């Protein structure tokens, strides 16, 4: 659907000749001399690259409609992730590159929202935090009780995070999916 740059809003997706972009930020500028323009910061949905672009006010752009589908992660097949659509029960293989960082937080049965443009997966959305089991970590030493001390811990997905000294193997912790940092014990 064609629209003008005057209708831009944060989060809107555009189908430009360079690719599929999401508007991160925009500013409508009306200088004292000359025509008005719209300064934008756009994020490429396929590569994640952020670019700044300026449009003339009223310039026509193509809006892209992104469908958000809830999927259940089933298992890993080689480097691909196999997910199932919760409504149609159709299975999809998604590459490691497409999943990006989201793959570090997925365990069997977890729900993930896939951003779809037609039949193409262009991104993923996870909950703000997930609960994961600690599979391996060094034991906390007796007497080593420095405030705020941390140690590395390997989680069930293979992700390594810094945790407090009291966390032991077999324990469950909450991890922030945006930063990949330890939040609290679960």
C-alpha distance (Angstrom), angle and dihedral (degrees) to the residues before:
residue distance angle dihedral
X1 . . .
X2 3.80 . .
X3 3.79 118.8 .
X4 3.79 136.1 161.6
X5 3.79 128.3 -104.2
X6 3.83 87.7 -113.5
X7 3.84 87.9 71.5
X8 3.83 96.1 54.7
X9 3.81 119.0 130.9
X10 3.81 132.8 178.9
X11 3.82 112.2 -87.3
X12 3.82 94.0 23.6
X13 3.84 115.9 134.0
X14 3.80 123.0 -133.1
X15 3.80 129.6 -162.8
X16 3.81 101.9 -145.7
X17 3.81 127.9 171.2
X18 3.86 88.9 -103.5
X19 3.82 92.0 55.0
X20 3.79 143.5 -85.7
X21 3.84 114.3 -30.3
X22 3.80 137.2 -179.6
X23 3.82 119.3 -147.2
X24 3.81 108.0 -119.2
X25 3.80 96.3 172.9
X26 3.79 137.5 -7.3
X27 3.79 136.6 -173.6
X28 3.79 127.0 -167.6
X29 3.83 108.7 -143.2
X30 3.81 125.2 -166.1
X31 3.80 107.9 -176.4
X32 3.79 119.5 -161.3
X33 3.77 90.7 -113.9
X34 3.81 125.0 38.8
X35 3.77 133.0 10.3
X36 3.79 127.6 -38.0
X37 3.80 119.8 -101.7
X38 3.80 140.0 -173.5
X39 3.81 118.5 -126.1
X40 3.83 112.3 -157.4
X41 3.79 141.0 -178.5
X42 3.80 109.6 -146.8
X43 3.83 131.0 -171.4
X44 3.80 118.3 -149.7
X45 3.82 105.8 -127.6
X46 3.81 93.7 -152.4
X47 3.81 101.1 45.4
X48 3.82 102.2 19.8
X49 3.83 91.5 -128.9
X50 3.81 115.9 148.3
X51 3.81 118.4 -139.7
X52 3.79 135.2 178.1
X53 3.79 115.8 -134.0
X54 3.79 133.5 176.1
X55 3.81 122.4 -148.6
X56 3.80 130.1 -171.8
X57 3.81 112.1 -108.6
X58 3.79 109.5 -95.2
X59 3.83 93.7 18.5
X60 3.80 112.7 149.9
X61 3.82 117.4 -115.7
X62 3.80 131.4 175.7
X63 3.81 115.4 -113.1
X64 3.81 116.8 -142.6
X65 3.77 119.7 -149.0
X66 3.79 112.6 -142.0
X67 3.80 116.8 -159.3
X68 3.81 116.6 -147.5
X69 3.82 112.3 -148.9
X70 3.79 126.8 -174.4
X71 3.80 110.2 -131.1
X72 3.80 133.7 179.2
X73 3.81 118.5 -133.2
X74 3.81 108.2 -128.7
X75 3.81 107.6 175.2
X76 3.80 146.2 -44.1
X77 3.80 117.9 -95.5
X78 3.81 108.4 -167.0
X79 3.80 103.6 -54.0
X80 3.83 94.0 -25.1
X81 3.80 125.7 94.2
X82 3.81 116.5 -135.7
X83 3.81 114.1 -147.8
X84 3.80 133.1 175.9
X85 3.79 126.7 -141.8
X86 3.82 107.9 -119.8
X87 3.83 92.5 -142.5
X88 3.82 106.1 38.6
X89 3.85 97.9 24.3
X90 3.81 88.0 -133.5
X91 3.83 114.6 152.0
X92 3.80 123.5 -134.5
X93 3.80 131.9 -170.1
X94 3.80 111.6 -140.0
X95 3.80 122.5 -167.9
X96 3.80 123.3 -121.8
X97 3.83 89.8 -116.4
X98 3.82 92.3 56.1
X99 3.82 92.8 48.1
X100 3.82 90.5 47.5
X101 3.82 111.4 166.2
X102 3.83 93.4 -7.3
X103 3.82 89.3 76.7
X104 3.82 89.8 68.3
X105 3.81 91.2 65.2
X106 3.81 102.9 42.0
X107 3.80 122.6 107.3
X108 3.81 125.8 174.8
X109 3.81 110.2 -70.1
X110 3.83 95.3 17.9
X111 3.81 118.7 140.7
X112 3.80 119.8 -125.8
X113 3.82 129.7 177.0
X114 3.79 113.3 -132.0
X115 3.80 120.2 -155.6
X116 3.81 107.3 -138.5
X117 3.80 129.7 -167.0
X118 3.79 102.2 -168.5
X119 3.81 103.4 -49.0
X120 3.82 94.5 -26.1
X121 3.82 121.2 101.2
X122 3.82 106.9 -136.3
X123 3.80 101.0 170.5
X124 3.78 150.0 -15.5
X125 3.79 136.3 -122.1
X126 3.78 124.0 -157.0
X127 3.79 131.7 -174.2
X128 3.83 113.9 -90.6
X129 3.82 91.3 -102.6
X130 3.81 138.5 12.9
X131 3.80 134.4 -160.9
X132 3.80 114.8 -122.7
X133 3.80 134.1 174.1
X134 3.81 121.3 -117.5
X135 3.83 108.3 -126.2
X136 3.78 100.5 176.4
X137 3.81 137.1 15.3
X138 3.78 139.1 139.0
X139 3.80 116.1 -96.8
X140 3.81 116.2 -104.2
X141 3.81 109.5 -108.1
X142 3.80 119.1 -120.6
X143 3.80 109.4 -105.9
X144 3.80 92.8 16.8
X145 3.79 95.7 114.9
X146 3.76 102.8 139.1
X147 3.80 108.8 159.7
X148 3.81 110.7 -103.1
X149 3.83 95.3 7.2
X150 3.80 114.3 158.6
X151 3.80 138.2 -163.8
X152 3.82 132.2 -169.1
X153 3.80 118.3 -98.6
X154 3.82 128.8 -171.9
X155 3.82 114.4 -138.9
X156 3.81 129.4 -150.7
X157 3.82 90.8 -95.8
X158 3.82 92.6 53.4
X159 3.80 93.8 -105.3
X160 3.83 114.9 139.2
X161 3.83 116.8 -144.8
X162 3.79 134.5 171.6
X163 3.83 111.0 -108.8
X164 3.82 135.1 177.6
X165 3.81 118.1 -89.8
X166 3.84 94.3 -104.8
X167 3.84 94.3 64.5
X168 3.83 111.4 105.9
X169 3.84 133.4 -169.3
X170 3.81 111.4 -83.2
X171 3.81 92.5 31.7
X172 3.81 121.4 120.9
X173 3.80 121.5 -128.2
X174 3.81 136.7 -177.5
X175 3.80 115.8 -119.8
X176 3.82 126.2 -165.5
X177 3.84 106.9 -122.4
X178 3.82 93.3 -155.4
X179 3.82 96.5 55.7
X180 3.82 103.3 16.5
X181 3.83 91.4 -127.5
X182 3.80 131.6 138.1
X183 3.82 113.3 -99.7
X184 3.81 108.3 174.6
X185 3.80 145.8 -44.8
X186 3.78 113.9 -73.9
